[in-house]
């Protein structure tokens, strides 16, 4: 999983990055990659990608108070602000704006 984690760290901002992209890059079958990643880390690969992006977004929300939520969403690899907010809320139990306000 180290190569996968490294790939995600270097490419999280690319909205086109998904399990199939990573599998292609590492010359593995997507199903195999997902299974081995989950067996090794205890976290599903898609969930890991989402959490990774959310963690970067959390830092940006606090460190860059003048940067819009929309801009941050794009910066961490989301084409859709709605998907970003939905995922953020799922893992943080609050919207990005609420998170920013509560962590000033």
Backbone as CSV, one residue per row, in Angstrom:
resi,resn,N_x,N_y,N_z,CA_x,CA_y,CA_z,C_x,C_y,C_z
1,UNK,0.802,-1.224,0.000,0.000,0.000,0.000,0.836,1.277,0.000
2,UNK,2.115,1.188,0.297,2.946,2.401,0.343,2.983,3.112,-1.002
3,UNK,3.076,2.346,-2.088,3.091,2.969,-3.425,1.750,3.629,-3.718
4,UNK,0.676,3.011,-3.262,-0.666,3.565,-3.468,-0.811,4.862,-2.680
5,UNK,-0.410,4.836,-1.424,-0.500,6.019,-0.555,0.349,7.155,-1.122
6,UNK,1.528,6.823,-1.602,2.408,7.824,-2.212,1.768,8.406,-3.478
7,UNK,1.170,7.536,-4.285,0.499,7.993,-5.511,-0.630,8.962,-5.166
8,UNK,-1.425,8.615,-4.163,-2.539,9.484,-3.743,-2.007,10.823,-3.239
9,UNK,-0.963,10.790,-2.437,-0.367,12.020,-1.905,0.114,12.942,-3.018
10,UNK,0.587,12.361,-4.105,1.098,13.156,-5.222,0.033,13.562,-6.234
11,UNK,-1.144,12.939,-6.169,-2.154,13.162,-7.207,-3.552,13.496,-6.695
12,UNK,-3.706,13.705,-5.388,-5.039,13.928,-4.811,-5.768,15.112,-5.448
13,UNK,-5.031,16.077,-5.971,-5.651,17.275,-6.550,-6.247,17.030,-7.932
14,UNK,-5.932,15.887,-8.510,-6.457,15.530,-9.824,-7.847,14.904,-9.667
15,UNK,-8.857,15.603,-10.151,-10.244,15.126,-10.028,-10.465,13.817,-10.789
16,UNK,-9.609,13.509,-11.749,-9.757,12.283,-12.539,-9.141,11.058,-11.853
17,UNK,-8.475,11.273,-10.722,-7.861,10.148,-10.016,-8.941,9.292,-9.365
18,UNK,-8.929,8.039,-9.695,-9.848,7.083,-9.084,-9.139,5.742,-9.000
19,UNK,-9.802,4.760,-8.465,-9.179,3.451,-8.273,-8.616,2.904,-9.588
20,UNK,-9.376,3.025,-10.672,-8.915,2.509,-11.974,-7.638,3.203,-12.433
21,UNK,-7.548,4.510,-12.180,-6.359,5.281,-12.564,-5.131,4.785,-11.806
22,UNK,-5.312,4.595,-10.502,-4.208,4.127,-9.652,-3.800,2.722,-10.081
23,UNK,-4.786,1.869,-10.324,-4.509,0.493,-10.751,-3.722,0.477,-12.066
24,UNK,-4.141,1.314,-13.017,-3.417,1.420,-14.294,-1.968,1.822,-14.051
25,UNK,-1.789,2.844,-13.240,-0.457,3.364,-12.946,0.441,2.297,-12.337
26,UNK,-0.134,1.483,-11.453,0.652,0.455,-10.761,0.585,-0.905,-11.469
27,UNK,-0.083,-0.922,-12.629,-0.231,-2.136,-13.435,-0.832,-3.294,-12.639
28,UNK,-1.947,-2.972,-11.959,-2.685,-3.966,-11.186,-4.153,-3.912,-11.599
29,UNK,-4.875,-4.989,-11.344,-6.313,-4.987,-11.600,-6.991,-4.186,-10.488
30,UNK,-7.950,-3.310,-10.831,-8.612,-2.463,-9.822,-9.208,-3.240,-8.645
31,UNK,-9.843,-4.375,-8.921,-10.448,-5.180,-7.852,-9.378,-5.728,-6.914
32,UNK,-8.298,-6.221,-7.502,-7.184,-6.745,-6.715,-6.581,-5.637,-5.856
33,UNK,-6.333,-4.495,-6.470,-5.760,-3.353,-5.753,-6.636,-2.965,-4.565
34,UNK,-7.932,-2.840,-4.800,-8.866,-2.456,-3.729,-8.855,-3.469,-2.596
35,UNK,-8.891,-4.747,-2.945,-8.941,-5.803,-1.924,-7.667,-5.813,-1.077
36,UNK,-6.520,-5.772,-1.736,-5.244,-5.816,-1.012,-5.082,-4.561,-0.139
37,UNK,-5.490,-3.412,-0.665,-5.386,-2.168,0.107,-6.223,-2.269,1.379
38,UNK,-7.453,-2.745,1.236,-8.347,-2.859,2.394,-7.825,-3.896,3.384
39,UNK,-7.341,-5.028,2.888,-6.796,-6.073,3.772,-5.589,-5.557,4.551
40,UNK,-4.778,-4.737,3.909,-3.542,-4.250,4.516,-3.770,-3.081,5.461
41,UNK,-4.665,-2.159,5.074,-4.833,-0.930,5.860,-6.082,-0.927,6.731
42,UNK,-7.045,-1.787,6.387,-8.308,-1.797,7.112,-9.283,-0.735,6.623
43,UNK,-8.883,0.017,5.593,-9.717,1.082,5.041,-9.876,0.826,3.550
44,UNK,-11.092,1.029,3.048,-11.315,0.897,1.614,-10.553,1.979,0.865
45,UNK,-10.103,1.673,-0.329,-9.293,2.608,-1.107,-10.052,3.897,-1.426
46,UNK,-11.314,3.777,-1.847,-12.098,4.977,-2.165,-12.282,5.840,-0.919
47,UNK,-12.553,5.200,0.200,-12.711,5.933,1.458,-11.397,6.631,1.842
48,UNK,-10.283,5.949,1.633,-8.978,6.541,1.934,-8.756,7.806,1.107
49,UNK,-9.087,7.739,-0.187,-8.914,8.896,-1.076,-9.762,10.069,-0.581
50,UNK,-11.024,9.798,-0.263,-11.930,10.851,0.212,-11.397,11.456,1.506
51,UNK,-11.018,10.616,2.459,-10.512,11.118,3.753,-9.230,11.931,3.562
52,UNK,-8.371,11.476,2.666,-7.126,12.198,2.398,-7.438,13.605,1.902
53,UNK,-8.349,13.693,0.941,-8.736,14.993,0.383,-9.385,15.878,1.449
54,UNK,-10.233,15.298,2.281,-10.914,16.061,3.340,-9.879,16.609,4.329
55,UNK,-8.888,15.807,4.684,-7.858,16.273,5.622,-7.060,17.446,5.067
56,UNK,-6.736,17.407,3.787,-6.045,18.535,3.155,-6.963,19.753,3.166
57,UNK,-8.234,19.538,2.831,-9.214,20.637,2.812,-9.341,21.277,4.192
58,UNK,-9.329,20.476,5.241,-9.436,21.010,6.608,-8.287,21.975,6.902
59,UNK,-7.092,21.589,6.500,-5.921,22.466,6.697,-6.106,23.764,5.925
60,UNK,-6.535,23.646,4.668,-6.717,24.833,3.823,-7.810,25.750,4.380
61,UNK,-8.871,25.169,4.895,-9.966,25.969,5.459,-9.484,26.826,6.623
62,UNK,-8.604,26.275,7.431,-8.103,27.004,8.603,-6.980,27.971,8.222
63,UNK,-6.041,27.505,7.391,-4.860,28.311,7.070,-5.133,29.402,6.036
64,UNK,-6.164,29.237,5.215,-6.447,30.192,4.143,-7.869,30.708,4.254
65,UNK,-8.103,31.547,5.242,-9.473,32.009,5.506,-10.049,32.838,4.354
66,UNK,-9.188,33.361,3.489,-9.687,34.149,2.357,-9.994,33.283,1.123
67,UNK,-9.618,32.013,1.175,-9.862,31.113,0.047,-11.283,30.558,0.133
68,UNK,-12.035,30.654,-0.951,-13.422,30.190,-0.943,-13.493,28.665,-0.810
69,UNK,-14.602,28.194,-0.271,-14.835,26.755,-0.140,-14.811,26.111,-1.526
70,UNK,-15.372,26.786,-2.500,-15.384,26.293,-3.876,-13.952,26.094,-4.394
71,UNK,-13.103,27.072,-4.152,-11.705,26.998,-4.591,-10.996,25.833,-3.894
72,UNK,-11.234,25.691,-2.607,-10.616,24.595,-1.844,-11.085,23.248,-2.384
73,UNK,-12.378,23.142,-2.678,-12.920,21.892,-3.229,-12.173,21.507,-4.504
74,UNK,-11.979,22.457,-5.402,-11.264,22.190,-6.659,-9.795,21.862,-6.399
75,UNK,-9.205,22.545,-5.440,-7.797,22.351,-5.114,-7.513,20.935,-4.596
76,UNK,-8.492,20.333,-3.928,-8.286,18.984,-3.384,-8.901,17.889,-4.262
77,UNK,-9.264,18.241,-5.502,-9.650,17.220,-6.462,-11.140,16.994,-6.657
78,UNK,-11.954,17.959,-6.276,-13.400,17.828,-6.499,-13.838,18.738,-7.632
79,UNK,-14.541,18.173,-8.599,-15.111,18.993,-9.666,-16.442,19.576,-9.211
80,UNK,-17.123,18.869,-8.310,-18.433,19.291,-7.831,-18.356,19.758,-6.375
81,UNK,-18.736,20.999,-6.148,-18.782,21.546,-4.789,-19.773,20.755,-3.938
82,UNK,-20.853,20.287,-4.558,-21.878,19.543,-3.820,-21.339,18.205,-3.303
83,UNK,-20.566,17.526,-4.135,-19.951,16.260,-3.714,-18.951,16.519,-2.593
84,UNK,-18.176,17.577,-2.735,-17.211,17.942,-1.698,-17.920,18.190,-0.362
85,UNK,-18.954,19.011,-0.374,-19.667,19.341,0.862,-20.307,18.089,1.465
86,UNK,-20.910,17.251,0.618,-21.537,16.020,1.106,-20.507,15.110,1.771
87,UNK,-19.342,14.916,1.115,-18.298,14.073,1.695,-17.730,14.692,2.967
88,UNK,-17.524,15.991,2.949,-16.984,16.687,4.121,-17.921,16.482,5.312
89,UNK,-19.205,16.690,5.071,-20.209,16.566,6.126,-20.276,15.127,6.648
90,UNK,-20.131,14.165,5.755,-20.173,12.747,6.138,-19.072,12.416,7.151
91,UNK,-17.874,12.947,6.933,-16.745,12.598,7.799,-16.522,13.582,8.952
92,UNK,-16.986,14.813,8.810,-16.732,15.819,9.840,-17.999,16.258,10.587
93,UNK,-19.152,15.761,10.157,-20.442,16.108,10.779,-20.753,17.596,10.774
94,UNK,-20.177,18.309,9.850,-20.462,19.731,9.657,-20.005,20.131,8.260
95,UNK,-20.513,21.247,7.781,-20.116,21.711,6.450,-18.720,22.329,6.539
96,UNK,-18.060,22.511,5.399,-16.750,23.173,5.414,-16.814,24.565,6.050
97,UNK,-17.872,25.316,5.772,-18.011,26.658,6.346,-18.155,26.595,7.862
98,UNK,-18.949,25.665,8.346,-19.102,25.490,9.794,-17.763,25.087,10.426
99,UNK,-17.040,24.196,9.741,-15.736,23.760,10.228,-14.787,24.935,10.353
100,UNK,-14.758,25.762,9.325,-13.887,26.935,9.306,-14.222,27.864,10.476
101,UNK,-15.507,28.142,10.662,-15.938,29.042,11.746,-15.587,28.475,13.121
102,UNK,-15.776,27.191,13.311,-15.530,26.592,14.625,-14.043,26.384,14.908
103,UNK,-13.200,26.583,13.909,-11.749,26.381,14.115,-10.941,27.663,13.882
104,UNK,-11.580,28.786,14.076,-10.861,30.073,13.908,-10.008,30.340,15.117
